[in-house]
């Protein structure tokens, strides 16, 4: 899958080895637009494939998250003003599942604390609806977000891929094995099976 990806903000240190993406973040990287802080940051790292239409994307993530706002997961991006990132973020001394949805202004929500530095993230866009799920144990999925997120036009393309940022530092090394994009997985909203 990584052979179909291109960088948005290529980091200085990265490689793909045995179908796993290894990334070390550059200093002070982030994706954020305006809300609360007033600034716009669009310099985080995303290794993205172009997708048109409905899809499900999934990736496994592992890293040593230890500084405020260290984060990694998946991003779905239509433009610098319209995107969502989801995964885990180090906040208030703990790794927490997190989503940021942006339509010009960023909207951040935090979920449960992650029990481990290894987890999976899945995003599905189907019929204009975005579903974000996470799994900390690879036995079941937890719903993180359900929101309207239709493409802005019938010929719009999504850029979809592993994402990582370190707004307060650099040097976080993250591993992304098992990245895949396929047809949308459409199940009952409360079906948590893998």
C-alpha positions in Angstrom: 0.0 0.0 0.0 2.8 2.4 0.8 4.0 2.4 -2.8 0.8 4.3 -3.7 1.4 7.1 -1.0 3.0 10.5 -1.3 4.1 12.8 1.5 2.3 15.9 2.8 5.2 17.5 4.7 7.9 14.9 4.3 9.9 14.4 7.5 13.7 14.4 7.4 13.8 10.8 8.7 11.5 8.0 7.4 11.7 4.6 5.7 9.5 1.7 4.7 10.7 -1.7 5.6 8.8 -5.0 5.5 5.5 -3.2 4.8 6.0 -1.0 7.9 6.4 2.8 7.7 8.8 4.2 10.3 8.6 8.0 10.8 10.6 10.3 13.2 8.8 13.6 13.5 10.4 16.9 12.8 10.2 19.7 15.4 7.0 21.5 16.2 4.7 19.8 13.7 0.9 19.9 13.8 -2.4 20.1 12.0 -4.7 22.7 13.5 -6.9 25.6 12.3 -7.8 28.7 14.4 -10.0 27.3 17.2 -9.1 28.5 20.7 -5.4 29.2 19.9 -5.9 31.5 16.9 -3.1 30.0 14.8 -3.1 27.8 11.7 -0.6 24.9 11.5 -0.4 22.6 8.5 3.1 21.1 8.8 2.4 17.6 10.3 3.4 14.5 8.5 1.0 12.4 6.4 1.9 9.6 4.0 -1.2 9.6 1.9 -2.8 7.7 -1.0 -5.4 9.3 -3.2 -8.9 7.8 -2.9 -12.1 8.7 -4.7 -15.6 7.7 -3.4 -16.4 5.7 -0.3 -13.8 3.7 1.5 -12.5 2.2 4.7 -8.9 2.9 5.8 -7.1 1.2 8.7 -3.6 1.2 10.2 -1.8 -0.1 13.2 0.2 2.4 15.2 3.0 2.0 17.8 5.2 4.7 19.3 6.7 6.1 22.5 4.4 9.0 23.2 5.7 11.0 26.1 5.4 14.8 25.5 2.3 17.0 25.5 0.4 16.6 22.2 2.5 13.8 20.8 0.1 12.2 18.3 -0.3 9.6 15.6 -3.0 7.8 13.7 -4.9 8.3 10.4 -5.7 11.5 8.4 -8.4 11.9 5.7 -7.9 15.2 3.9 -9.7 17.0 1.1 -7.8 20.3 1.4 -5.8 22.2 4.0 -9.1 23.6 5.3 -11.0 20.4 5.3 -9.7 17.2 7.0 -10.0 14.9 10.0 -7.2 13.3 12.0 -7.8 10.5 14.5 -5.7 8.3 16.7 -4.0 8.8 20.0 -2.6 11.9 21.6 -0.5 12.5 24.7 -2.5 14.9 26.8 -2.5 15.8 30.6 0.1 13.0 31.3 -1.7 10.2 29.5 -2.2 8.8 26.0 -5.8 9.4 25.0 -7.8 8.5 21.9 -8.5 11.7 20.0 -10.1 13.1 16.9 -9.9 16.5 15.3 -12.4 17.4 12.6 -11.8 20.5 10.5 -14.1 22.5 8.2 -12.0 25.7 8.2 -12.1 25.6 12.1 -10.8 22.6 14.1 -13.0 20.7 16.5 -11.1 18.5 18.9 -12.6 15.7 21.0 -11.0 13.3 23.4 -12.1 9.8 24.2 -10.9 7.1 26.6 -7.4 6.7 27.7 -5.3 4.2 25.7 -4.0 1.4 27.9 -1.0 0.8 25.5 1.2 2.6 23.1 0.0 0.2 20.4 -3.4 0.5 18.8 -5.4 0.5 15.6 -7.4 3.2 13.9 -10.1 2.8 11.3 -11.9 5.4 9.3 -14.9 4.8 7.0 -16.6 7.3 4.7 -19.8 5.9 3.2 -22.7 7.9 1.8 -21.3 11.2 3.1 -20.9 9.9 6.7 -17.6 9.5 8.5 -17.2 6.8 11.1 -14.0 6.7 13.2 -13.1 3.6 15.3 -10.2 2.6 17.5 -9.0 -0.7 19.0 -6.5 -1.0 21.8 -6.6 -4.8 22.0 -7.3 -6.0 18.4 -10.4 -7.8 19.8 -13.0 -5.2 19.1 -13.6 -1.6 17.9 -14.8 1.4 19.9 -16.7 4.2 18.1 -14.8 7.5 18.4 -16.8 9.7 16.1 -19.7 9.7 13.8 -20.3 12.8 11.7 -21.4 14.1 8.3 -18.4 14.5 6.1 -19.5 14.4 2.4 -17.1 15.2 -0.4 -17.3 18.8 -1.6 -18.0 17.6 -5.2 -18.6 14.4 -7.1 -15.0 14.4 -8.5 -13.3 15.2 -5.2 -10.4 13.0 -4.0 -9.5 12.2 -0.5 -5.8 12.0 0.7 -5.8 9.2 3.2 -2.9 7.9 5.2 -0.8 7.5 8.4 -0.3 10.8 10.3 2.0 11.9 13.1 2.8 15.3 14.7 4.7 16.6 17.7 3.6 20.2 18.3 5.9 20.7 21.4 9.1 18.9 20.3 10.6 16.6 17.6 12.0 13.1 17.5 8.9 10.9 18.2 9.5 7.7 16.3 6.3 6.0 15.2 5.7 2.6 13.4 2.8 2.1 11.1 2.4 -1.6 10.1 -0.6 -3.0 8.2 -1.9 0.1 6.4 -4.8 -0.7 4.1 -7.6 1.0 2.1 -10.5 -0.8 0.6 -14.2 -0.8 0.1 -16.3 0.7 2.9 -17.0 -1.6 5.8 -20.7 -1.0 6.5 -21.9 -2.7 9.6 -24.4 -2.0 12.3 -23.2 1.0 14.3 -22.9 -1.1 17.5 -21.2 -4.1 15.9 -17.8 -3.9 17.6 -16.3 -7.0 16.0 -13.0 -6.9 14.1 
